[in-house]
Amino acid sequence: MKIGIIGAGNIGGNLTRRLTALGHDVSVANSRGPETLTSLAEESGATPVTVGEAARGAEIVVVTVPLKAVPDLPSGLLDGAADGVAVIDTGNYYPQQRDGRIAAIEDDGLTESRWTERQIGHPVVKAFNGTYAQDILDRPLPAGDPGRMALPVAGDDEAAKRKVRELIDALGFDTVDAGGIDDSWRQQPGTPVYGLRDGVEAVTKALTEASPKRTPEFSG
């Protein structure tokens, strides 16, 4: 597949490495420009591009930037993407640590990914937000392995969610359907599943044990 990755930090960089290794045609962008991605491109074989070019022709686009940077993404970001493009949102809201207070999340009760959807004007699938970046490289296992990790995946578009779950399976991880984007609070920071390194059964249980109330650490 043609895949665009917007953000080349820990998660974006390691997804670039793994997805190119699986044979996908990956374009990667960051806020500082393609000339700063030469090393990652040489290592992985990905194509460094501008943020505005990252989604061009892509069947899957990964948005993996700090939440506070989402409103600064160019308008029409997905205009050149393939029909039916699935957009993966890996983002988390860290009001005290990084992002500042976002009223629509704090006061209006929007989930982080619903807020992101409204900023970019396209439905998203929430995945990888509670995954340790190094695990993307170090912990993939074949399907059926009893030690295989599972990742929660939330989204309203069932076709897009299925495409994302198939991609995660190819990366070496199981998935658990975590519901729609309005349910994605179950995998936000401070919930039992956030950062959980375990299998399908434990991830499913952790999702059911989540509370919609934000923990003090992740409240603005």
C-alpha positions as CSV (number, residue, x, y, z in Angstrom):
1,M,0.0,0.0,0.0
2,K,0.9,3.6,-0.3
3,I,1.1,5.0,3.3
4,G,1.7,8.6,4.4
5,I,3.1,9.3,7.8
6,I,2.9,12.8,9.3
7,G,5.2,13.1,12.2
8,A,8.6,11.5,12.5
9,G,9.0,11.3,16.2
10,N,9.3,8.0,18.1
11,I,6.0,6.4,16.9
12,G,6.2,7.9,13.4
13,G,9.8,7.0,12.9
14,N,9.4,3.4,14.1
15,L,6.2,2.9,12.0
16,T,8.2,4.2,9.0
17,R,10.9,1.6,9.7
18,R,8.5,-1.3,10.1
19,L,6.1,-0.4,7.3
20,T,8.8,0.0,4.7
21,A,10.3,-3.3,5.8
22,L,6.9,-4.9,5.1
23,G,7.2,-3.6,1.5
24,H,4.8,-0.6,1.7
25,D,5.5,2.6,-0.2
26,V,5.9,5.1,2.7
27,S,6.1,8.9,2.5
28,V,7.1,10.6,5.7
29,A,6.9,14.2,6.7
30,N,7.6,16.4,9.7
31,S,7.2,20.1,10.6
32,R,10.8,20.9,9.9
33,G,10.9,19.8,6.3
34,P,12.0,16.8,4.2
35,E,15.7,17.8,4.3
36,T,15.7,16.9,8.0
37,L,14.5,13.4,7.3
38,T,17.5,12.3,5.2
39,S,18.8,9.8,7.8
40,L,15.5,8.1,8.3
41,A,14.9,8.0,4.6
42,E,18.3,6.4,4.0
43,E,17.8,3.9,6.8
44,S,14.3,2.9,5.8
45,G,13.8,3.6,2.1
46,A,10.9,5.9,2.8
47,T,10.4,9.0,0.8
48,P,10.8,12.3,2.7
49,V,8.1,14.8,1.7
50,T,6.5,18.0,2.9
51,V,3.4,17.7,5.2
52,G,1.2,18.9,2.4
53,E,2.4,16.1,0.2
54,A,2.3,13.2,2.7
55,A,-1.2,12.1,2.0
56,R,-1.0,12.2,-1.8
57,G,-2.3,8.9,-3.2
58,A,-2.2,7.3,0.2
59,E,-4.6,4.5,1.3
60,I,-3.6,5.0,4.9
61,V,-2.4,8.2,6.5
62,V,-0.9,8.2,10.0
63,V,-1.2,11.5,12.0
64,T,1.3,11.3,14.8
65,V,2.0,14.8,15.9
66,P,1.6,16.5,19.3
67,L,-2.1,17.4,19.9
68,K,-1.3,21.1,20.1
69,A,0.2,20.9,16.6
70,V,-2.9,19.4,14.9
71,P,-4.6,22.8,14.2
72,D,-1.4,23.9,12.4
73,L,-1.6,21.1,9.9
74,P,-2.4,22.5,6.4
75,S,-6.0,22.7,5.3
76,G,-6.9,20.2,2.6
77,L,-4.3,17.8,4.1
78,L,-6.2,14.8,2.7
79,D,-7.4,16.2,-0.5
80,G,-5.1,14.2,-2.7
81,A,-5.4,10.9,-0.7
82,A,-6.9,7.8,-2.3
83,D,-10.6,7.2,-2.1
84,G,-11.6,5.6,1.2
85,V,-8.3,6.6,2.9
86,A,-8.1,5.5,6.5
87,V,-6.5,8.0,8.8
88,I,-4.8,6.7,12.0
89,D,-4.7,9.1,14.9
90,T,-2.0,8.2,17.4
91,G,-2.4,11.3,19.5
92,N,-2.8,11.9,23.2
93,Y,-3.8,15.0,25.1
94,Y,-1.2,16.0,27.7
95,P,-2.5,19.4,29.0
96,Q,0.1,19.8,31.8
97,Q,3.0,18.1,30.1
98,R,2.8,19.6,26.6
99,D,-0.4,20.7,25.0
100,G,-1.9,23.3,27.3
101,R,-5.6,23.3,28.1
102,I,-8.1,22.5,25.2
103,A,-11.5,23.7,26.2
104,A,-13.4,21.4,23.8
105,I,-11.9,18.4,25.4
106,E,-12.0,19.6,29.0
107,D,-15.3,21.5,29.0
108,D,-17.3,20.0,26.2
109,G,-16.3,16.4,26.8
110,L,-15.0,15.6,23.3
111,T,-12.7,12.6,23.1
112,E,-9.2,13.5,22.0
113,S,-9.7,11.8,18.6
114,R,-13.1,13.5,18.0
115,W,-11.4,16.8,18.6
116,T,-8.7,15.8,16.1
117,E,-11.3,14.7,13.5
118,R,-12.8,18.2,13.7
119,Q,-9.5,19.9,13.2
120,I,-8.5,17.9,10.1
121,G,-12.0,17.5,8.7
122,H,-11.9,13.7,8.3
123,P,-12.8,10.7,10.3
124,V,-10.0,9.0,12.2
125,V,-9.2,5.6,13.6
126,K,-7.5,5.8,17.0
127,A,-4.6,3.4,17.4
128,F,-1.0,3.2,18.7
129,N,-1.8,6.0,21.2
130,G,-0.9,3.8,24.2
131,T,1.9,1.8,22.5
132,Y,5.5,2.2,23.5
133,A,7.4,3.2,20.4
134,Q,10.2,0.7,20.9
135,D,7.6,-2.1,21.1
136,I,6.8,-1.5,17.5
137,L,10.3,-2.7,16.7
138,D,10.9,-5.2,19.4
139,R,7.7,-7.0,20.3
140,P,5.9,-8.1,17.1
141,L,5.0,-11.8,17.1
142,P,3.3,-14.2,14.7
143,A,-0.5,-14.6,14.8
144,G,-1.4,-17.2,17.4
145,D,1.6,-16.7,19.6
146,P,0.5,-16.7,23.2
147,G,2.8,-13.8,24.0
148,R,1.4,-11.6,21.2
149,M,0.4,-8.1,22.4
150,A,-3.0,-6.6,21.5
151,L,-3.7,-3.0,20.7
152,P,-7.1,-1.3,21.1
153,V,-8.5,0.3,17.9
154,A,-11.4,2.7,17.9
155,G,-13.3,4.3,15.0
156,D,-16.7,5.0,13.4
157,D,-15.9,4.0,9.9
158,E,-15.9,0.2,9.9
159,A,-14.1,-0.2,6.6
160,A,-11.3,2.1,7.7
161,K,-11.1,0.4,11.1
162,R,-10.8,-3.0,9.4
163,K,-8.0,-1.8,7.1
164,V,-6.1,-0.5,10.2
165,R,-6.6,-3.7,12.1
166,E,-5.3,-5.7,9.2
167,L,-2.3,-3.5,9.0
168,I,-1.6,-3.9,12.8
169,D,-1.9,-7.6,12.4
170,A,0.7,-7.6,9.6
171,L,2.9,-5.6,11.9
172,G,2.8,-8.4,14.4
173,F,0.1,-7.4,16.9
174,D,-3.4,-8.5,17.7
175,T,-6.2,-5.9,18.0
176,V,-9.3,-5.3,20.1
177,D,-12.3,-3.3,18.7
178,A,-12.6,-0.5,21.2
179,G,-15.8,0.9,19.7
180,G,-16.5,4.2,18.0
181,I,-14.6,7.5,18.4
182,D,-17.0,8.6,21.2
183,D,-15.9,5.5,23.1
184,S,-12.2,6.2,22.6
185,W,-11.9,7.7,26.0
186,R,-11.5,4.1,27.1
187,Q,-7.9,4.2,25.7
188,Q,-6.9,7.7,26.5
189,P,-4.0,8.5,28.9
190,G,-4.7,7.5,32.5
191,T,-7.0,4.5,31.6
192,P,-6.1,0.9,32.4
193,V,-5.4,0.0,28.8
194,Y,-3.0,2.9,28.2
195,G,0.5,1.5,28.0
196,L,-0.7,-2.1,28.7
197,R,1.5,-4.7,27.2
198,D,-0.7,-7.8,27.2
199,G,-3.0,-9.9,25.0
200,V,-6.6,-9.7,23.7
201,E,-8.2,-10.9,27.0
202,A,-6.4,-8.4,29.2
203,V,-6.9,-5.5,26.8
204,T,-10.6,-6.3,26.5
205,K,-10.9,-6.4,30.3
206,A,-9.0,-3.1,30.7
207,L,-11.3,-1.3,28.2
208,T,-14.3,-2.3,30.3
209,E,-12.7,-1.0,33.5
210,A,-12.0,2.5,32.1
211,S,-13.7,5.6,33.6
212,P,-14.6,8.6,31.5
213,K,-13.4,10.9,34.3
214,R,-10.0,12.3,33.6
215,T,-7.3,11.5,36.1
216,P,-5.7,14.6,37.7
217,E,-2.4,13.9,35.9
218,F,-4.1,14.3,32.5
219,S,-6.4,17.1,33.3
220,G,-5.9,20.8,32.4
